[in-house]
């Protein structure tokens, strides 16, 4: 079985459109959560106050991103905002690692997560159809399909190996990274571009989530005693993966090693998570990594800031780690970049990899008092200096679909 390492990073996020900017914001605790920007979808609602009827007024949107500065008119015409994020982030990762210069294109896989597809295109064309009975754009289908990111990355980078999209709600990005890891470890392919992307911040999407009453009217504060819900976000994070042997042979820069992945289903309730499922996913990732619970020195929590999710995830951590659970540093970076659905697991994997590389664990921001029922070592204030032997990144999705990634610093 091959050992698998991360050799390139790329991102477009609410806290930075390069990895360097993301890193700065991550460790400075600079949040990307802000009042609504103007969203371009739904022409029939151009004069409509986008916050009208919503219980919340803040999202974590990508800022200062002009797709026309990166992409030509052909791809801009045929794709939605989510694909713009995906392609640019993939380019960044591929450029850093020089992956396509060292591997045959048919031996590189693309495995990305996207749950919502082209929301802006979908809402724009639906508004035209139902308000004006107008003809929809002829490229609506390819703009809205969830797999458009995988397809356009393959076209842009001339990669001809397997190209897959994983759609498992909030675990999509983590499941995609886990699958790419398994494909390389088994020898099925030599290298991969993997991660997650999403651009779901449309008026209809926000109204749908508002109806569930799980979005914070203030700001996402995972594990806080006064937490009142999640903050929705967008973005992309992409990685290049290859074998440790090949990376060392070509003297590639190595960020971290992926050593395990765990996937489970709660088989319980579509919106109410169950601690047994999350606990089983963490145990599975540890078994896959041939690691003991005692080795874990950091957990990047799913941590949405909802009452149910945070208490359920904390209970799962206590199940797995027992008396040591309260000694393991834990934080959720959703307090900075929001919950970007299919991209969230990838953004959190990026934060985890940087934490291991820098020996610096990001803080959980926005907390005034930790919920005493959590009983975990939530990192507050400044980032914490630490050098974990092993870190877990948790993604716990609607539908009870859980994915956990295990990373080690490279020696």
C-alpha positions as a Python dict, from the first residue, in 0.01 Angstrom:
ca = {
    (1, 'X'): (0, 0, 0),
    (2, 'X'): (135, 340, -100),
    (3, 'X'): (183, 620, 149),
    (4, 'X'): (1, 934, 31),
    (5, 'X'): (109, 1293, 83),
    (6, 'X'): (-18, 1643, 5),
    (7, 'X'): (217, 1838, -223),
    (8, 'X'): (8, 2131, -347),
    (9, 'X'): (-262, 2359, -203),
    (10, 'X'): (-508, 2602, -357),
    (11, 'X'): (-808, 2795, -231),
    (12, 'X'): (-1069, 3061, -291),
    (13, 'X'): (-1235, 3136, 43),
    (14, 'X'): (-1409, 3404, 251),
    (15, 'X'): (-1082, 3456, 441),
    (16, 'X'): (-840, 3459, 149),
    (17, 'X'): (-812, 3379, -220),
    (18, 'X'): (-464, 3233, -191),
    (19, 'X'): (-326, 2985, 60),
    (20, 'X'): (-96, 3254, 200),
    (21, 'X'): (-390, 3487, 267),
    (22, 'X'): (-600, 3202, 408),
    (23, 'X'): (-316, 3109, 642),
    (24, 'X'): (-279, 3469, 765),
    (25, 'X'): (-652, 3503, 839),
    (26, 'X'): (-670, 3154, 993),
    (27, 'X'): (-406, 3220, 1254),
    (28, 'X'): (-503, 3584, 1309),
    (29, 'X'): (-863, 3482, 1375),
    (30, 'X'): (-989, 3716, 1105),
    (31, 'X'): (-1345, 3620, 1018),
    (32, 'X'): (-1494, 3636, 670),
    (33, 'X'): (-1849, 3660, 804),
    (34, 'X'): (-2008, 3990, 701),
    (35, 'X'): (-2340, 4145, 591),
    (36, 'X'): (-2485, 4015, 265),
    (37, 'X'): (-2306, 4119, -53),
    (38, 'X'): (-2518, 4190, -362),
    (39, 'X'): (-2595, 3857, -527),
    (40, 'X'): (-2631, 3860, -907),
    (41, 'X'): (-2896, 3588, -944),
    (42, 'X'): (-3270, 3623, -1002),
    (43, 'X'): (-3305, 3930, -1229),
    (44, 'X'): (-3674, 3958, -1143),
    (45, 'X'): (-3570, 4040, -787),
    (46, 'X'): (-3307, 4303, -865),
    (47, 'X'): (-3504, 4569, -677),
    (48, 'X'): (-3590, 4331, -395),
    (49, 'X'): (-3428, 4375, -58),
    (50, 'X'): (-3235, 4050, -28),
    (51, 'X'): (-3265, 4044, 349),
    (52, 'X'): (-3643, 4089, 345),
    (53, 'X'): (-3813, 3808, 527),
    (54, 'X'): (-3488, 3647, 649),
    (55, 'X'): (-3402, 3602, 1013),
    (56, 'X'): (-3034, 3656, 940),
    (57, 'X'): (-2834, 3917, 748),
    (58, 'X'): (-2480, 3776, 743),
    (59, 'X'): (-2298, 3517, 533),
    (60, 'X'): (-1937, 3419, 468),
    (61, 'X'): (-1894, 3518, 104),
    (62, 'X'): (-1579, 3515, -107),
    (63, 'X'): (-1452, 3870, -152),
    (64, 'X'): (-1245, 4044, -419),
    (65, 'X'): (-1272, 3756, -665),
    (66, 'X'): (-1310, 3854, -1030),
    (67, 'X'): (-1345, 3543, -1244),
    (68, 'X'): (-1272, 3741, -1560),
    (69, 'X'): (-916, 3792, -1437),
    (70, 'X'): (-859, 3416, -1434),
    (71, 'X'): (-1085, 3249, -1690),
    (72, 'X'): (-1157, 3303, -2058),
    (73, 'X'): (-1499, 3388, -2200),
    (74, 'X'): (-1572, 3031, -2305),
    (75, 'X'): (-1557, 2882, -1956),
    (76, 'X'): (-1723, 3188, -1804),
    (77, 'X'): (-2021, 3147, -2037),
    (78, 'X'): (-2058, 2776, -1976),
    (79, 'X'): (-2012, 2764, -1598),
    (80, 'X'): (-2143, 2894, -1268),
    (81, 'X'): (-1960, 3071, -985),
    (82, 'X'): (-1891, 2742, -803),
    (83, 'X'): (-1690, 2615, -1102),
    (84, 'X'): (-1493, 2940, -1118),
    (85, 'X'): (-1380, 2877, -760),
    (86, 'X'): (-1299, 2513, -835),
    (87, 'X'): (-1090, 2572, -1146),
    (88, 'X'): (-887, 2860, -1001),
    (89, 'X'): (-816, 2673, -675),
    (90, 'X'): (-717, 2361, -871),
    (91, 'X'): (-483, 2569, -1086),
    (92, 'X'): (-315, 2704, -773),
    (93, 'X'): (-259, 2357, -630),
    (94, 'X'): (-138, 2213, -961),
    (95, 'X'): (97, 2506, -1022),
    (96, 'X'): (257, 2469, -681),
    (97, 'X'): (311, 2095, -705),
    (98, 'X'): (383, 2086, -1083),
    (99, 'X'): (179, 1766, -1080),
    (100, 'X'): (87, 1767, -1448),
    (101, 'X'): (455, 1797, -1543),
    (102, 'X'): (548, 1476, -1365),
    (103, 'X'): (260, 1234, -1421),
    (104, 'X'): (89, 1101, -1732),
    (105, 'X'): (-252, 1271, -1766),
    (106, 'X'): (-435, 937, -1766),
    (107, 'X'): (-277, 845, -1430),
    (108, 'X'): (-407, 1155, -1250),
    (109, 'X'): (-756, 1151, -1100),
    (110, 'X'): (-986, 1441, -1022),
    (111, 'X'): (-1208, 1373, -721),
    (112, 'X'): (-1398, 1673, -590),
    (113, 'X'): (-1699, 1735, -369),
    (114, 'X'): (-1990, 1961, -461),
    (115, 'X'): (-2339, 1920, -321),
    (116, 'X'): (-2539, 2212, -457),
    (117, 'X'): (-2421, 2255, -816),
    (118, 'X'): (-2475, 2581, -1004),
    (119, 'X'): (-2722, 2757, -778),
    (120, 'X'): (-2691, 3100, -938),
    (121, 'X'): (-2761, 2965, -1286),
    (122, 'X'): (-3050, 2757, -1157),
    (123, 'X'): (-3221, 3045, -979),
    (124, 'X'): (-3161, 3294, -1258),
    (125, 'X'): (-3311, 3068, -1523),
    (126, 'X'): (-3597, 2954, -1299),
    (127, 'X'): (-3689, 3317, -1234),
    (128, 'X'): (-3697, 3385, -1609),
    (129, 'X'): (-3911, 3080, -1669),
    (130, 'X'): (-4170, 3137, -1397),
    (131, 'X'): (-4190, 3517, -1395),
    (132, 'X'): (-4165, 3597, -1765),
    (133, 'X'): (-4218, 3260, -1934),
    (134, 'X'): (-3889, 3335, -2107),
    (135, 'X'): (-3662, 3090, -2284),
    (136, 'X'): (-3391, 2962, -2052),
    (137, 'X'): (-3024, 2981, -2147),
    (138, 'X'): (-2915, 2689, -2370),
    (139, 'X'): (-2625, 2609, -2135),
    (140, 'X'): (-2841, 2587, -1822),
    (141, 'X'): (-2792, 2212, -1787),
    (142, 'X'): (-2412, 2225, -1793),
    (143, 'X'): (-2408, 2532, -1570),
    (144, 'X'): (-2615, 2365, -1300),
    (145, 'X'): (-2483, 2008, -1290),
    (146, 'X'): (-2290, 1927, -972),
    (147, 'X'): (-2015, 1750, -1168),
    (148, 'X'): (-1927, 2062, -1368),
    (149, 'X'): (-1633, 2136, -1139),
    (150, 'X'): (-1470, 1797, -1199),
    (151, 'X'): (-1534, 1825, -1573),
    (152, 'X'): (-1391, 2172, -1609),
    (153, 'X'): (-1083, 2101, -1399),
    (154, 'X'): (-1008, 1806, -1627),
    (155, 'X'): (-1053, 2023, -1937),
    (156, 'X'): (-851, 2312, -1797),
    (157, 'X'): (-556, 2100, -1684),
    (158, 'X'): (-578, 1839, -1964),
    (159, 'X'): (-616, 1553, -1717),
    (160, 'X'): (-768, 1238, -1867),
    (161, 'X'): (-782, 1001, -1569),
    (162, 'X'): (-1096, 934, -1360),
    (163, 'X'): (-1294, 1253, -1294),
    (164, 'X'): (-1555, 1221, -1021),
    (165, 'X'): (-1788, 1441, -821),
    (166, 'X'): (-1899, 1335, -474),
    (167, 'X'): (-2226, 1474, -342),
    (168, 'X'): (-2287, 1387, 23),
    (169, 'X'): (-2414, 1721, 151),
    (170, 'X'): (-2180, 1876, 410),
    (171, 'X'): (-1933, 1584, 390),
    (172, 'X'): (-1881, 1602, 12),
    (173, 'X'): (-1533, 1758, 22),
    (174, 'X'): (-1405, 1524, 292),
    (175, 'X'): (-1547, 1217, 121),
    (176, 'X'): (-1380, 1327, -204),
    (177, 'X'): (-1040, 1366, -38),
    (178, 'X'): (-1080, 1030, 132),
    (179, 'X'): (-1164, 857, -197),
    (180, 'X'): (-869, 1017, -379),
    (181, 'X'): (-642, 903, -95),
    (182, 'X'): (-771, 545, -125),
    (183, 'X'): (-725, 543, -504),
    (184, 'X'): (-361, 645, -477),
    (185, 'X'): (-287, 420, -180),
    (186, 'X'): (-421, 120, -370),
    (187, 'X'): (-221, 201, -684),
    (188, 'X'): (-528, 261, -898),
    (189, 'X'): (-388, 599, -1000),
    (190, 'X'): (-57, 779, -940),
    (191, 'X'): (-177, 1121, -830),
    (192, 'X'): (-491, 1328, -781),
    (193, 'X'): (-640, 1672, -761),
    (194, 'X'): (-903, 1666, -491),
    (195, 'X'): (-1104, 1890, -262),
    (196, 'X'): (-1441, 2062, -257),
    (197, 'X'): (-1616, 2366, -400),
    (198, 'X'): (-1950, 2541, -352),
    (199, 'X'): (-2121, 2873, -429),
    (200, 'X'): (-2467, 2837, -278),
    (201, 'X'): (-2529, 3191, -153),
    (202, 'X'): (-2839, 3268, -356),
    (203, 'X'): (-3163, 3421, -237),
    (204, 'X'): (-3359, 3097, -277),
    (205, 'X'): (-3093, 2894, -98),
    (206, 'X'): (-3082, 3138, 191),
    (207, 'X'): (-3461, 3134, 218),
    (208, 'X'): (-3461, 2754, 222),
    (209, 'X'): (-3209, 2739, 505),
    (210, 'X'): (-3388, 3015, 692),
    (211, 'X'): (-3699, 2797, 691),
    (212, 'X'): (-3508, 2530, 884),
    (213, 'X'): (-3434, 2775, 1167),
    (214, 'X'): (-3071, 2662, 1199),
    (215, 'X'): (-2895, 2974, 1067),
    (216, 'X'): (-2758, 3219, 1322),
    (217, 'X'): (-2922, 3564, 1330),
    (218, 'X'): (-2590, 3688, 1470),
    (219, 'X'): (-2277, 3486, 1389),
    (220, 'X'): (-2158, 3126, 1402),
    (221, 'X'): (-2003, 3052, 1744),
    (222, 'X'): (-1925, 2679, 1762),
    (223, 'X'): (-1934, 2527, 2111),
    (224, 'X'): (-2029, 2857, 2275),
    (225, 'X'): (-2285, 2856, 2553),
    (226, 'X'): (-2482, 3121, 2364),
    (227, 'X'): (-2447, 2971, 2015),
    (228, 'X'): (-2753, 3019, 1798),
    (229, 'X'): (-2681, 2851, 1465),
    (230, 'X'): (-2456, 2829, 1163),
    (231, 'X'): (-2345, 3092, 912),
    (232, 'X'): (-2364, 2991, 546),
    (233, 'X'): (-2056, 3034, 328),
    (234, 'X'): (-1896, 2954, -6),
    (235, 'X'): (-1554, 2880, -154),
    (236, 'X'): (-1318, 2607, -264),
    (237, 'X'): (-1006, 2429, -143),
    (238, 'X'): (-805, 2194, -363),
    (239, 'X'): (-508, 1967, -301),
    (240, 'X'): (-265, 1763, -506),
    (241, 'X'): (-196, 1417, -370),
    (242, 'X'): (70, 1167, -472),
    (243, 'X'): (275, 888, -321),
    (244, 'X'): (541, 969, -66),
    (245, 'X'): (793, 776, -271),
    (246, 'X'): (729, 977, -587),
    (247, 'X'): (714, 1309, -405),
    (248, 'X'): (1051, 1249, -243),
    (249, 'X'): (1202, 1121, -566),
    (250, 'X'): (1118, 1448, -742),
    (251, 'X'): (1197, 1662, -437),
    (252, 'X'): (842, 1797, -411),
    (253, 'X'): (738, 2012, -117),
    (254, 'X'): (534, 1796, 121),
    (255, 'X'): (276, 1951, 355),
    (256, 'X'): (143, 1646, 537),
    (257, 'X'): (62, 1280, 500),
    (258, 'X'): (-294, 1148, 478),
    (259, 'X'): (-294, 828, 679),
    (260, 'X'): (-658, 731, 716),
    (261, 'X'): (-1020, 796, 633),
    (262, 'X'): (-1345, 682, 789),
    (263, 'X'): (-1698, 695, 648),
    (264, 'X'): (-2020, 594, 819),
    (265, 'X'): (-2394, 656, 809),
    (266, 'X'): (-2602, 727, 1118),
    (267, 'X'): (-2902, 541, 974),
    (268, 'X'): (-3104, 742, 1224),
    (269, 'X'): (-3251, 1076, 1111),
    (270, 'X'): (-3202, 1298, 809),
    (271, 'X'): (-3142, 1622, 1005),
    (272, 'X'): (-3076, 1510, 1365),
    (273, 'X'): (-2721, 1372, 1398),
    (274, 'X'): (-2647, 1072, 1619),
    (275, 'X'): (-2322, 1049, 1817),
    (276, 'X'): (-2276, 679, 1739),
    (277, 'X'): (-2230, 748, 1367),
    (278, 'X'): (-1972, 1021, 1416),
    (279, 'X'): (-1789, 811, 1675),
    (280, 'X'): (-1780, 514, 1438),
    (281, 'X'): (-1631, 734, 1162),
    (282, 'X'): (-1352, 856, 1392),
    (283, 'X'): (-1275, 501, 1504),
    (284, 'X'): (-1272, 388, 1142),
    (285, 'X'): (-1026, 662, 1046),
    (286, 'X'): (-799, 564, 1335),
    (287, 'X'): (-808, 196, 1235),
    (288, 'X'): (-735, 291, 876),
    (289, 'X'): (-438, 495, 997),
    (290, 'X'): (-320, 209, 1219),
    (291, 'X'): (-323, 460, 1502),
    (292, 'X'): (-440, 462, 1860),
    (293, 'X'): (-668, 729, 2009),
    (294, 'X'): (-379, 835, 2235),
    (295, 'X'): (-190, 969, 1932),
    (296, 'X'): (-452, 1230, 1841),
    (297, 'X'): (-333, 1578, 1932),
    (298, 'X'): (-587, 1793, 1750),
    (299, 'X'): (-943, 1761, 1620),
    (300, 'X'): (-1076, 1998, 1357),
    (301, 'X'): (-1442, 1973, 1449),
    (302, 'X'): (-1739, 1992, 1214),
    (303, 'X'): (-1866, 2245, 1469),
    (304, 'X'): (-2154, 2420, 1294),
    (305, 'X'): (-2262, 2630, 1591),
    (306, 'X'): (-2608, 2472, 1617),
    (307, 'X'): (-2724, 2341, 1951),
    (308, 'X'): (-2774, 1986, 1828),
    (309, 'X'): (-2462, 1943, 1615),
    (310, 'X'): (-2212, 2069, 1869),
    (311, 'X'): (-2344, 1862, 2159),
    (312, 'X'): (-2370, 1553, 1937),
    (313, 'X'): (-2016, 1588, 1804),
    (314, 'X'): (-1883, 1646, 2156),
    (315, 'X'): (-2061, 1331, 2274),
    (316, 'X'): (-1904, 1136, 1986),
    (317, 'X'): (-1557, 1261, 2078),
    (318, 'X'): (-1614, 1149, 2438),
    (319, 'X'): (-1724, 806, 2311),
    (320, 'X'): (-1403, 758, 2116),
    (321, 'X'): (-1147, 909, 2352),
    (322, 'X'): (-1304, 842, 2691),
    (323, 'X'): (-1124, 1009, 2985),
    (324, 'X'): (-870, 1167, 2746),
    (325, 'X'): (-1136, 1350, 2542),
    (326, 'X'): (-1118, 1665, 2751),
    (327, 'X'): (-740, 1684, 2699),
    (328, 'X'): (-743, 1694, 2316),
    (329, 'X'): (-736, 2045, 2162),
    (330, 'X'): (-1046, 2107, 1949),
    (331, 'X'): (-1158, 2398, 1731),
    (332, 'X'): (-1399, 2469, 1446),
    (333, 'X'): (-1283, 2704, 1172),
    (334, 'X'): (-1643, 2759, 1059),
    (335, 'X'): (-1633, 3054, 1298),
    (336, 'X'): (-1406, 3214, 1035),
    (337, 'X'): (-1515, 3087, 692),
    (338, 'X'): (-1872, 2979, 762),
    (339, 'X'): (-2037, 2658, 649),
    (340, 'X'): (-1981, 2615, 276),
    (341, 'X'): (-2171, 2282, 250),
    (342, 'X'): (-1985, 2065, -4),
    (343, 'X'): (-1665, 2270, 29),
    (344, 'X'): (-1659, 2281, 409),
    (345, 'X'): (-1469, 1954, 461),
    (346, 'X'): (-1203, 2069, 215),
    (347, 'X'): (-1161, 2411, 378),
    (348, 'X'): (-1127, 2243, 717),
    (349, 'X'): (-878, 1990, 580),
    (350, 'X'): (-674, 2286, 452),
    (351, 'X'): (-679, 2442, 799),
    (352, 'X'): (-576, 2109, 955),
    (353, 'X'): (-286, 2061, 712),
    (354, 'X'): (-160, 2414, 779),
    (355, 'X'): (-192, 2356, 1154),
    (356, 'X'): (30, 2049, 1131),
    (357, 'X'): (278, 2219, 901),
    (358, 'X'): (307, 2526, 1124),
    (359, 'X'): (278, 2345, 1459),
    (360, 'X'): (7, 2599, 1536),
    (361, 'X'): (-355, 2510, 1610),
    (362, 'X'): (-624, 2763, 1502),
    (363, 'X'): (-851, 2911, 1766),
    (364, 'X'): (-1227, 2885, 1785),
    (365, 'X'): (-1337, 3249, 1755),
    (366, 'X'): (-1644, 3436, 1875),
    (367, 'X'): (-1691, 3244, 2200),
    (368, 'X'): (-1769, 3430, 2519),
    (369, 'X'): (-1817, 3116, 2730),
    (370, 'X'): (-1779, 2749, 2635),
    (371, 'X'): (-2092, 2543, 2681),
    (372, 'X'): (-2011, 2343, 2999),
    (373, 'X'): (-2198, 2043, 2858),
    (374, 'X'): (-1933, 2016, 2585),
    (375, 'X'): (-1649, 1935, 2829),
    (376, 'X'): (-1376, 1961, 2565),
    (377, 'X'): (-1052, 2158, 2537),
    (378, 'X'): (-1182, 2421, 2295),
    (379, 'X'): (-897, 2647, 2176),
    (380, 'X'): (-984, 3008, 2259),
    (381, 'X'): (-814, 3341, 2200),
    (382, 'X'): (-483, 3299, 2019),
    (383, 'X'): (-372, 2994, 1819),
    (384, 'X'): (-200, 2733, 2031),
    (385, 'X'): (157, 2617, 1976),
    (386, 'X'): (153, 2239, 1951),
    (387, 'X'): (299, 1958, 1742),
    (388, 'X'): (37, 1684, 1719),
    (389, 'X'): (143, 1338, 1606),
    (390, 'X'): (-198, 1293, 1445),
    (391, 'X'): (-492, 1521, 1364),
    (392, 'X'): (-850, 1438, 1270),
    (393, 'X'): (-1079, 1651, 1053),
    (394, 'X'): (-1449, 1574, 1105),
    (395, 'X'): (-1733, 1629, 857),
    (396, 'X'): (-2084, 1535, 968),
    (397, 'X'): (-2352, 1588, 707),
    (398, 'X'): (-2729, 1601, 685),
    (399, 'X'): (-2859, 1255, 614),
    (400, 'X'): (-2623, 1120, 878),
    (401, 'X'): (-2333, 1094, 632),
    (402, 'X'): (-2004, 1116, 820),
    (403, 'X'): (-1648, 1149, 690),
    (404, 'X'): (-1329, 1177, 895),
    (405, 'X'): (-977, 1235, 762),
    (406, 'X'): (-659, 1154, 956),
    (407, 'X'): (-338, 1349, 888),
    (408, 'X'): (18, 1322, 1017),
    (409, 'X'): (298, 1575, 988),
    (410, 'X'): (566, 1448, 754),
    (411, 'X'): (897, 1351, 912),
}
